[in-house]
Amino acid sequence: MAKKVYSPNVVVLALAFVFVAIYFIPWDAPRVTTGILEGFQMLGEYAREHVLLCLVPAMFIAGAIGVFLNQQAVMKYLGPKAPKPVAYAVAAVSGAILAVCSCTVLPLFKGIYKKGAGIGPAISFLYSGPAISIIAITMSFQVFGWKIGLARTIGAITFAIVIGLCMQMIFRKEDEARLADERLFKAPLDEGGRKLWQTVVYIGSMVGFLIFINLSSSKGTSTLWDVIYRGKYIISGAFVLILLFAILKWFKRHEVAEWGAATRDFALQIVPLLFMGILVSGFLLGRPGQEGLIPNAWIAGLVGGNSVFANGIAAISGAFMYFATLTEVPIVQGLLGSGMGQGPALALLLAGPSLSLPSMLVIGGELGFKKTVVYVLLVLLMSTSAGVLFGSIVQ
């Protein structure tokens, strides 16, 4: 794909905006100083807790998808002409199995989209990964009770499908034109005599590592989940051994180099925007339990009751914050204790995990401004509507 080139006027306007912001921001004000510190602390926490074991494996998986996964198979199951029940079931289920945060899912989304997935199934995958996490749904039942837990489950699954279908319908002609342009897709490498099951084992071993190394404890009584959690490092190590065997046994040196180059390219496209978005998000809203430039009390005071305004503010606040996997649960629990309504709580749970300012920046770089705005608006409108409906039912 041709490299995107920005016009000189756009660059000048961006530089002018940055200069004005730097000139007028009162950097010595305590609130601004706190916000700056929060931004870098959030970035530091993300680097320590999510880069090595979440983002880096996801980058390698995305590189493998882009280089070795058969394009015809992707288009058969996820392309715009694939049967809709199959395409959206595959997208929603595969996203839910990964159970990653809104940032870790980005390179995987980028990989299948570049490989020929239709925009609808790709968006369904993008939403479902962070939103339909089995452990997050389980924790929602345990912490919030069956009403919010059930509403979140139904809402997240429904949203993944409906939002994907809406995106496919709105941008159908553009998407078909994209997939008809063969210049946008790289010719696949010679498979080197590998069978399909060998490629599945190779990519599946990385997916298995990503899933198990990032398992979180249910913090409850002894259950099968806790048994798996205690053995997660052994299971993850087994997947690493399978991956090493596959690389050494089934791949040529130039193929491994191509895989590394593709992974590097994904990192260069995603990481700068991702880190910049985390800094800005931390500066404005702070880390969970901490305050950035915008006081938490302002947000908590706006999300009481069940008005459209309260639900909309909850959805917007959640969409711009960055939630690491499962952190939305204690945050919403604290807000409920501060007077947040049941409807706004659901709106935040549906919008927050699937979106964040960092993810918006990366999605915009891949899909463009118009498609990104439509996707964000769909998530916000549906989350707000679901919150109002749920709040009116439980009241």
C-alpha positions as CSV (number, residue, x, y, z in Angstrom):
1,M,0.0,0.0,0.0
2,A,1.3,3.4,-0.9
3,K,2.6,5.4,2.0
4,K,0.2,8.1,3.2
5,V,1.6,11.6,2.6
6,Y,0.2,14.6,4.4
7,S,-0.1,18.0,2.6
8,P,2.2,20.8,3.8
9,N,-0.9,22.8,4.9
10,V,-2.0,20.0,7.2
11,V,1.5,19.8,8.7
12,V,1.7,23.6,9.2
13,L,-1.7,23.7,10.9
14,A,-0.7,20.8,13.2
15,L,2.5,22.5,14.2
16,A,0.7,25.8,14.8
17,F,-1.8,24.0,17.1
18,V,1.0,22.4,19.0
19,F,2.8,25.8,19.4
20,V,-0.3,27.5,20.6
21,A,-1.0,24.8,23.2
22,I,2.6,24.9,24.4
23,Y,2.5,28.7,24.6
24,F,-0.7,29.1,26.6
25,I,-0.9,26.0,28.8
26,P,0.0,27.1,32.4
27,W,2.7,24.4,32.9
28,D,3.4,25.4,36.5
29,A,-0.3,25.0,37.6
30,P,-0.6,22.1,40.1
31,R,-3.5,20.4,38.1
32,V,-1.4,20.6,34.9
33,T,1.7,19.2,36.6
34,T,-0.4,16.4,38.0
35,G,-1.9,15.6,34.6
36,I,1.6,15.5,33.0
37,L,2.8,13.1,35.7
38,E,-0.3,11.0,35.3
39,G,0.3,10.8,31.5
40,F,3.8,9.5,31.9
41,Q,2.9,7.2,34.8
42,M,0.1,5.7,32.7
43,L,2.6,5.2,29.8
44,G,5.1,3.6,32.2
45,E,2.4,1.2,33.6
46,Y,1.4,0.3,30.1
47,A,5.0,-0.4,29.1
48,R,5.6,-2.6,32.2
49,E,2.3,-4.5,32.2
50,H,1.1,-4.8,28.6
51,V,3.9,-4.3,26.0
52,L,6.1,-7.4,26.5
53,L,3.4,-10.0,27.1
54,C,0.4,-8.4,25.2
55,L,1.4,-6.0,22.5
56,V,4.6,-7.7,21.3
57,P,3.0,-11.1,20.9
58,A,0.1,-9.5,19.1
59,M,2.5,-7.8,16.7
60,F,4.1,-11.1,15.9
61,I,0.7,-12.7,15.3
62,A,-0.3,-9.8,13.1
63,G,2.9,-10.2,11.1
64,A,2.3,-13.9,10.7
65,I,-1.2,-13.3,9.5
66,G,0.0,-10.7,7.0
67,V,2.7,-12.9,5.6
68,F,1.6,-16.5,5.9
69,L,-2.2,-16.7,6.3
70,N,-3.9,-17.6,3.0
71,Q,-5.7,-14.5,1.7
72,Q,-8.4,-16.6,0.0
73,A,-9.2,-18.2,3.3
74,V,-9.6,-14.9,5.1
75,M,-11.8,-13.6,2.3
76,K,-13.8,-16.8,2.3
77,Y,-14.7,-16.5,6.0
78,L,-14.4,-12.8,6.7
79,G,-14.7,-11.1,3.3
80,P,-17.6,-8.8,2.3
81,K,-19.1,-11.6,0.2
82,A,-18.8,-14.3,2.9
83,P,-22.1,-15.6,4.3
84,K,-23.0,-13.1,7.1
85,P,-23.8,-15.6,9.8
86,V,-20.4,-17.3,9.2
87,A,-18.4,-14.0,8.9
88,Y,-19.8,-12.4,12.0
89,A,-19.8,-15.5,14.1
90,V,-16.1,-16.1,13.3
91,A,-15.2,-12.5,13.9
92,A,-17.1,-12.2,17.2
93,V,-16.0,-15.6,18.6
94,S,-12.3,-15.2,17.6
95,G,-12.2,-11.8,19.1
96,A,-13.9,-13.0,22.3
97,I,-11.4,-15.9,22.7
98,L,-8.5,-13.5,22.6
99,A,-9.9,-11.4,25.4
100,V,-7.4,-8.5,25.0
101,C,-7.6,-4.8,25.7
102,S,-8.6,-2.1,23.1
103,C,-4.9,-1.5,22.2
104,T,-3.6,-5.1,22.0
105,V,-6.4,-6.0,19.6
106,L,-5.3,-3.3,17.1
107,P,-2.4,-5.1,15.3
108,L,-4.6,-8.2,15.0
109,F,-7.4,-6.1,13.5
110,K,-4.9,-4.5,11.2
111,G,-3.6,-7.8,10.1
112,I,-6.9,-9.4,9.1
113,Y,-8.1,-6.2,7.5
114,K,-5.0,-5.9,5.3
115,K,-5.3,-9.6,4.4
116,G,-8.8,-9.1,2.9
117,A,-11.4,-9.2,5.7
118,G,-14.4,-7.0,5.0
119,I,-14.8,-3.9,7.0
120,G,-17.9,-5.3,8.8
121,P,-16.4,-8.5,10.1
122,A,-13.1,-6.7,10.8
123,I,-14.9,-4.1,13.0
124,S,-16.9,-6.9,14.6
125,F,-13.6,-8.5,15.6
126,L,-12.2,-5.2,16.7
127,Y,-15.1,-4.6,19.1
128,S,-15.5,-8.1,20.4
129,G,-11.9,-8.6,21.5
130,P,-11.9,-6.1,24.3
131,A,-15.7,-6.2,25.0
132,I,-16.6,-9.9,25.1
133,S,-14.0,-11.2,27.6
134,I,-15.2,-14.3,29.4
135,I,-13.4,-13.4,32.6
136,A,-14.6,-9.8,32.4
137,I,-18.2,-11.0,31.9
138,T,-17.8,-13.4,34.8
139,M,-16.4,-10.6,37.1
140,S,-19.3,-8.3,36.1
141,F,-21.8,-11.0,37.3
142,Q,-19.9,-11.4,40.6
143,V,-19.3,-7.7,41.3
144,F,-22.4,-5.9,39.9
145,G,-25.0,-8.7,40.1
146,W,-26.9,-10.6,37.5
147,K,-28.8,-7.7,36.0
148,I,-25.7,-5.6,34.9
149,G,-23.8,-8.8,34.1
150,L,-26.5,-10.2,31.8
151,A,-27.1,-6.8,30.2
152,R,-23.4,-6.4,29.5
153,T,-23.2,-9.9,28.0
154,I,-26.2,-9.4,25.7
155,G,-25.2,-5.8,24.8
156,A,-21.6,-6.7,23.9
157,I,-22.4,-9.6,21.7
158,T,-25.2,-7.7,20.0
159,F,-23.0,-4.6,19.5
160,A,-20.2,-6.6,17.9
161,I,-22.6,-7.9,15.2
162,V,-24.8,-4.8,14.7
163,I,-21.9,-2.3,14.6
164,G,-20.1,-4.5,12.1
165,L,-23.2,-4.9,9.9
166,C,-23.8,-1.1,10.0
167,M,-20.2,-0.4,8.9
168,Q,-20.5,-3.0,6.1
169,M,-23.7,-1.4,4.9
170,I,-22.5,2.2,5.1
171,F,-19.1,1.6,3.4
172,R,-20.0,-1.4,1.2
173,K,-19.0,0.2,-2.1
174,E,-15.7,1.6,-0.8
175,D,-14.9,-1.8,0.8
176,E,-15.6,-3.7,-2.4
177,A,-13.4,-1.3,-4.3
178,R,-10.6,-1.8,-1.8
179,L,-10.7,-5.6,-2.1
180,A,-10.9,-5.4,-5.9
181,D,-7.7,-3.5,-6.0
182,E,-5.0,-6.2,-6.1
183,R,-2.3,-3.7,-5.5
184,L,-3.4,-3.3,-1.9
185,F,-2.5,-6.9,-1.1
186,K,0.9,-8.5,-1.1
187,A,1.4,-11.7,-3.0
188,P,1.7,-14.6,-0.5
189,L,5.1,-16.2,0.0
190,D,5.8,-19.6,-1.3
191,E,4.4,-21.9,1.4
192,G,7.6,-24.0,1.3
193,G,5.7,-27.3,1.2
194,R,3.8,-26.6,4.4
195,K,0.3,-28.0,4.9
196,L,-2.6,-25.9,6.2
197,W,-2.5,-27.6,9.6
198,Q,1.2,-26.6,10.0
199,T,0.4,-23.0,9.5
200,V,-2.5,-23.3,11.9
201,V,-0.2,-24.8,14.6
202,Y,2.3,-22.1,14.0
203,I,-0.1,-19.2,14.4
204,G,-2.2,-21.0,17.0
205,S,0.8,-21.5,19.2
206,M,1.3,-17.7,19.4
207,V,-2.4,-17.2,20.0
208,G,-2.3,-19.7,22.8
209,F,0.7,-18.0,24.4
210,L,-1.1,-14.6,24.2
211,I,-4.3,-16.0,25.8
212,F,-2.7,-18.0,28.7
213,I,0.2,-15.7,29.6
214,N,-2.4,-12.9,30.2
215,L,-4.9,-14.9,32.2
216,S,-6.1,-13.2,35.4
217,S,-7.2,-14.8,38.6
218,S,-10.9,-15.0,39.3
219,K,-10.0,-14.2,43.0
220,G,-12.7,-16.5,44.2
221,T,-13.0,-20.0,45.6
222,S,-11.1,-22.9,44.0
223,T,-12.4,-23.4,40.5
224,L,-11.3,-24.9,37.2
225,W,-10.3,-21.4,36.2
226,D,-8.0,-21.0,39.2
227,V,-6.4,-24.4,38.4
228,I,-5.7,-23.2,34.9
229,Y,-4.5,-19.9,36.2
230,R,-1.9,-21.5,38.5
231,G,-0.5,-23.5,35.6
232,K,-0.6,-20.6,33.1
233,Y,3.2,-20.3,32.9
234,I,3.7,-24.0,32.2
235,I,1.0,-23.9,29.5
236,S,2.4,-20.7,28.0
237,G,5.9,-22.3,28.0
238,A,4.5,-25.3,26.1
239,F,3.1,-23.0,23.4
240,V,6.5,-21.4,23.1
241,L,8.2,-24.8,22.6
242,I,5.6,-25.6,19.9
243,L,6.3,-22.3,18.2
244,L,10.1,-22.8,18.2
245,F,9.6,-26.4,16.8
246,A,7.4,-25.0,14.1
247,I,9.8,-22.3,13.1
248,L,12.9,-24.6,13.1
249,K,11.1,-27.5,11.3
250,W,8.8,-25.9,8.8
251,F,10.1,-22.5,7.9
252,K,13.0,-21.3,5.7
253,R,15.3,-18.5,6.9
254,H,14.1,-16.0,4.3
255,E,10.5,-16.6,5.5
256,V,11.4,-15.9,9.1
257,A,13.1,-12.7,7.9
258,E,9.9,-11.7,6.1
259,W,7.9,-12.4,9.2
260,G,10.2,-10.2,11.2
261,A,10.0,-7.4,8.7
262,A,6.2,-7.5,8.7
263,T,6.1,-7.4,12.5
264,R,8.5,-4.4,12.5
265,D,6.3,-2.6,10.0
266,F,3.2,-3.1,12.2
267,A,5.1,-1.8,15.2
268,L,6.2,1.3,13.4
269,Q,2.7,2.0,12.2
270,I,1.0,1.4,15.6
271,V,3.3,2.1,18.5
272,P,3.9,5.8,18.0
273,L,0.2,6.7,17.8
274,L,-0.6,4.3,20.6
275,F,2.0,5.7,23.0
276,M,0.9,9.3,22.1
277,G,-2.7,8.5,22.8
278,I,-1.9,6.9,26.2
279,L,0.0,10.0,27.2
280,V,-2.9,12.3,26.3
281,S,-5.4,10.0,27.9
282,G,-3.4,9.9,31.1
283,F,-2.9,13.7,31.0
284,L,-6.6,14.4,30.7
285,L,-8.2,11.7,32.8
286,G,-5.4,10.1,34.8
287,R,-4.9,6.5,35.7
288,P,-7.7,4.3,37.4
289,G,-8.2,5.8,40.9
290,Q,-6.1,8.9,40.1
291,E,-6.9,12.3,38.7
292,G,-5.5,14.0,35.6
293,L,-6.4,17.4,34.3
294,I,-10.1,16.7,34.5
295,P,-11.2,16.1,38.2
296,N,-12.9,12.7,38.7
297,A,-15.6,14.5,40.8
298,W,-16.8,16.3,37.6
299,I,-17.4,13.0,35.8
300,A,-19.0,11.3,38.8
301,G,-21.3,14.3,39.3
302,L,-22.5,14.1,35.7
303,V,-23.4,10.4,35.6
304,G,-26.1,10.2,38.3
305,G,-29.6,9.3,37.4
306,N,-30.7,7.8,34.1
307,S,-31.0,10.8,31.7
308,V,-29.8,10.6,28.1
309,F,-27.2,13.2,29.1
310,A,-25.8,11.1,32.0
311,N,-25.6,8.0,29.8
312,G,-24.0,9.9,27.0
313,I,-21.4,11.4,29.4
314,A,-20.7,7.9,30.8
315,A,-20.2,6.5,27.3
316,I,-18.0,9.3,26.1
317,S,-15.9,9.2,29.2
318,G,-15.4,5.5,28.9
319,A,-14.6,5.8,25.2
320,F,-11.7,8.3,25.7
321,M,-10.2,6.6,28.8
322,Y,-7.8,3.7,28.4
323,F,-8.9,0.6,30.3
324,A,-6.4,-2.2,30.7
325,T,-8.1,-5.6,30.7
326,L,-10.6,-6.0,33.6
327,T,-9.8,-2.5,35.1
328,E,-13.2,-1.2,34.0
329,V,-14.8,-3.4,36.7
330,P,-13.3,-1.8,39.8
331,I,-13.6,1.7,38.2
332,V,-17.3,1.3,37.6
333,Q,-17.7,-0.3,41.0
334,G,-16.2,2.9,42.6
335,L,-18.4,5.2,40.5
336,L,-21.5,3.3,41.5
337,G,-20.5,3.8,45.1
338,S,-20.2,7.6,44.3
339,G,-23.8,7.8,43.0
340,M,-23.5,6.6,39.4
341,G,-26.8,5.3,37.9
342,Q,-27.2,1.8,36.7
343,G,-27.8,2.8,33.1
344,P,-24.7,5.0,32.9
345,A,-22.7,2.1,34.5
346,L,-23.8,-0.2,31.6
347,A,-23.1,2.5,29.0
348,L,-19.5,2.9,30.3
349,L,-19.0,-0.9,30.4
350,L,-20.1,-1.2,26.8
351,A,-18.1,1.7,25.4
352,G,-15.1,1.8,27.6
353,P,-13.3,-1.5,27.0
354,S,-13.8,-1.4,23.3
355,L,-12.6,2.1,22.7
356,S,-9.9,4.5,24.0
357,L,-8.2,7.6,22.7
358,P,-5.0,5.6,21.8
359,S,-7.1,3.0,19.8
360,M,-9.0,5.8,18.0
361,L,-5.7,7.3,16.7
362,V,-4.5,3.9,15.4
363,I,-7.9,3.0,13.9
364,G,-7.9,6.4,12.2
365,G,-4.5,5.8,10.7
366,E,-5.8,2.5,9.1
367,L,-9.4,3.3,8.2
368,G,-9.3,7.0,7.7
369,F,-11.1,9.8,9.5
370,K,-14.6,9.2,8.2
371,K,-14.8,5.5,8.9
372,T,-13.3,6.0,12.4
373,V,-15.8,8.7,13.3
374,V,-18.7,6.5,12.1
375,Y,-17.4,3.6,14.2
376,V,-16.9,5.7,17.3
377,L,-20.4,7.3,16.9
378,L,-22.0,3.9,16.5
379,V,-20.4,2.7,19.7
380,L,-21.4,5.8,21.6
381,L,-25.0,6.0,20.3
382,M,-25.6,2.3,21.0
383,S,-24.0,2.4,24.4
384,T,-26.0,5.5,25.4
385,S,-29.2,3.9,24.1
386,A,-28.6,0.6,25.9
387,G,-27.8,2.5,29.1
388,V,-31.1,4.5,29.0
389,L,-33.1,1.4,28.2
390,F,-31.5,-0.7,30.9
391,G,-31.8,2.1,33.5
392,S,-35.5,2.5,32.8
393,I,-36.0,-1.2,33.2
394,V,-34.2,-1.6,36.5
395,Q,-35.8,1.5,38.0
